């Protein structure tokens, strides 16, 4: 009886990690690295300004800034790996290692985003001032949250391996992967970034702390599971991912994207608006208009204000419209 129960537990664990290999730990999940690139670009600009203007040193001479830039480049490169044919599926130990590093990069970007939100809120939206004053307090808090997350999920994984993963958790892997490919992940990150940029004081700190704790819990669990799956893959090919029959190439995705390109789609329009906005801000900074002592033309001030308000309104209106459309579709489905 005990042997049968042990076999059932081992089989449940095996099925769970096989499902994990084909869902949240699939090589195709490297495609979501663009979310980390989006966040890291904001952080790189913020820290570049801090080291250049406040510290007065070349930002690229700082090891932390170099890590942010290096990881941003890595996430851009790793995006294309699942699109170069069967390479990622035939070298699965390597591809899972790259995916693990990708998740670490995204987790790093989200924790640094929490740092930006908290110190900026404490310093009335002045990151350069807030980081100098409060960085030494916030950084240990983020490190402790991360360590506690890994410690908790290490013992959680040991317990789950003893009792066996439930079919519900196994099925949950497939739902998690399908939602990752939607715009929900980037939407949550963008909302947190926009709200964090607006809120100050107590509310901004609460948002930053909440986001940091949430991501510390979610990502340490994901990293723990993927790390253990990597270990299993080195032991047996039973845990290797099934190679998809219709694995899309870069040209297939590019052609499909071009066919579906339309500025009427919020998921295409809003990212383009944000990129253009950032390019304008960078251009104004190089022209010297970012300096508080420089007199700015009133027309330029109003153009920047209107662009900012327009993008924020476009985002929230599109979000509300999307939510309303989903509710409408659900009601029609019930009928």
Secondary structure, 3 states (H helix, E strand, C coil): CHHHHHHHHHHHHHHHHHHHHCCCCCHHHHHHHHHHHHHHHHHHHHHHHHHHHHHCCCHHHCHHHHHHHHHHHHHHHHCCHHHCCCHHHHCHHHHHHHHHHHHHHHHHHHHHHHHHHHHHHHCCCCHHHHHHHHHHHHHHHHHHHHHHHHHHHHHHHHHHHHHCCCHHHHHHHHHHHHHHCCCHHHHHHHHHHHHHHHCCHHHHHHHHHHHHHHHHHHHHHHHHHHHHHHHHHHHCHHHCCCCCCCCCCHHHHHHHHHHCCCCCCHHHHHHHHHHHHHHHHHHHHHCCCCCCCCCCCHHHHHHHHHHHHHHHHHHHHHHHHHHHHHHHHHHHHHC
